Amino acid sequence: MSAAEPISSLPAAAADLRVTLGHDRPIRLDCGIELNHVTVAYSTYGRLNADRSNAILICHALTGDHHVADPHPITGKPGWWSPLVGPGRLFDTDRYFVICSNVLGGCMGTTGPAEINPATGKPWGLSFPVITIGDMVEVQARLIDHFGIAQLFCVVGGSMGGMQVLEWAHAHPERVFAAIPIATAARHSAQNIAFNEVGRQAIMADPDWCEGDYHSHDTRPKRGLAVARMAAHITYLSEPALHQKFGRNLQNRDEITYGFDADFQVESYLRHQGSTFVDRFDANSYLYITRAMDYFDLAGENGGVLANAFRGTPSRFCVISFTSDWLFPTPESRAVVHALNAVAASVSFVEIRSDKGHDAFLLDEPEFHATLAGFLDAAAAHRGLPPSPARRIER
Amino acid sequence: MMMMVNGALRVDLKLIAEMIEPGARVLDVGCGEGALLDWLGRHRDVDGRGIELSMAGVSAAVAHGLSVIQGDADTDLKDYPSGAFDYVILSQTLQATHEPRRVLENMLRIGRRAIVSFPNFGHWRVRAHLLFRGTMPVTDTLAYQWYDTPNIHFCTIRDFLDLCRDLAVRVDKSIALDRDGRVVPLPRVAGIANLFADQALFVLSRDPAGGE
């Protein structure tokens, strides 16, 4: 672990590091509680340039983490956005210094309910303060301070990551040159709060949850967390995607069994999603992070007028949604675009045609990637960053 | 792809482009793949904005690095603050809007000037078509059958000037174009232009005194 002072040398690529922040200046959370010992787990890719102007912060979604382009330590799977991050890739690590950190409240190394409370020597559990998207961004801002970066070239993220992007643009406009909120919203809808509540109730109904104190009972609410994941996973897909992938196909059998086994492939798939999720995610983290999403309401925090959240913004925005996303449908993105128009911000907005639902932002969608690439290149030119080698040849 | 990196621009767009002074704030409504914005960026140092209805057009424009949003003139102009732009451009799109009058009002609210071009339904060929054939005119500039046309609010040059008068809009410039978008030298008499111009292009501004 390193100290919280800004580092003087230029940081280079390194996966899964830790830094502890808040010693010198406690981090004050929206709930009023102050934390003076926040550990942040993060990965970086590429190299920060001499004037520290080429940094891209990638914000992860609800169940994501900082392993954006390195293998996940538990599942061994490639990083969740690894096709997009690397040398010569969309987030070209030959050009950009890419940072991704596990959010506050997470369970992959950043301070959260599963981590040890330094004051008690025991896991925080439900004594962990309730956090917000704003708190997550504040911790990220401290990490960026630690790197000695005054302004990020770009902040990008999908879903809850997109909420963080919007919060960054709102709370630190001068520190965000370009912002890319993807498949997200400026406030969590009633329907989404409802889905989150189903997930939380599933966890809390599991006797192994032990009122949140499962760590001291040497158990984990696996069944509840699995059900929460199964319910949520449906919202990440779309009816056509489910139909195409599974239809009414039966799982390893020729006939229905007149029982409650996983007769259908879609059941088997969801059960698998649920059971593998519990190996890598903490149930209390799930409660806290979904709550943070529920509380997110940029308009509400700004007198009910979303445009007020962005008044005077100098950032360039690229808002992206997907046609089949019913968790964060296009009208949510359009509301952000209208607010940005109302303050005459520089904004691009594309609705990408895809039948893959909300998860489209994690998948191979060529038109989505072309949009990202075009926006990034243009922003880089405006920022005075050197063009990519491919671009140089084209011109 | 219609984006022309080497600077060739559709004739009527070139005409518009050359009216824009360097560094101006420009909103191109119905910008397609952004050819005009691209040209203005390269030649006039304009960091312009665009609105386009088609998903393919928006994708191409944004992938090319332009600030373009998916939307349309009817629904997306009302959000912009007054006076946000020096020029709001509506090229060959007015006749496809649901509420052309409100679109024009919004253009002149958010822009210091509006540049509007549209196909002239008063052209003699259109009149002759209706008179002699008795069917809805299908011409090079108006190439759709009545049942599949996106053009729902046709007008003639005279209609348009009447609307400008109603809206107390000042006509700073009016140009008659042929079907390829080239300027046709016609006498400055509205009736003549209305008969012989395939297309018309107007530069408008708000006139507190009212009317021309």
Contacts between the chains, C-beta under 8 A, distances in Angstrom:
chain1	res1	chain2	res2	distance
A	316	B	67	7.2
A	318	B	62	6.8
A	319	B	69	7.8
A	334	B	71	7.8
A	337	B	69	5.5
A	337	B	71	7.5
A	338	B	76	7.5
A	338	B	79	4.5
A	339	B	79	7.8
A	341	B	69	7.4
A	341	B	76	7.1
A	341	B	79	4.1
A	341	B	80	5.3
A	342	B	79	4.8
A	342	B	80	7.0
A	342	B	81	6.3
A	343	B	81	7.2
A	344	B	80	6.6
A	344	B	81	5.8
A	344	B	84	4.3
A	346	B	47	7.0
A	346	B	49	7.2
A	346	B	67	5.1
A	347	B	49	7.7
A	347	B	67	6.3
A	347	B	69	6.0
A	348	B	61	8.0
A	348	B	62	4.6
A	348	B	66	7.3
A	348	B	67	5.1
A	348	B	68	5.7
A	348	B	69	6.2
A	349	B	58	7.5
A	349	B	68	7.8
A	349	B	69	3.8
A	349	B	70	5.4
A	349	B	71	7.4
A	350	B	55	7.5
A	350	B	58	5.2
A	350	B	59	5.6
A	350	B	62	5.3
A	350	B	70	6.0
A	351	B	55	6.3
A	351	B	58	7.9
A	351	B	70	5.5
A	352	B	55	7.9
A	352	B	59	7.4
A	353	B	55	6.0
A	367	B	59	5.4
A	370	B	59	6.8
A	370	B	63	4.3
A	371	B	59	5.9
A	371	B	62	5.0
A	371	B	63	5.4
A	373	B	63	6.7
A	374	B	62	5.5
A	374	B	63	3.4
A	374	B	64	5.5
A	374	B	65	5.1
A	375	B	62	5.9
A	375	B	63	7.9
A	375	B	65	6.8
A	377	B	65	5.7
A	378	B	64	7.8
A	378	B	65	2.7
A	378	B	66	7.2
A	381	B	65	7.2
A	382	B	47	8.0
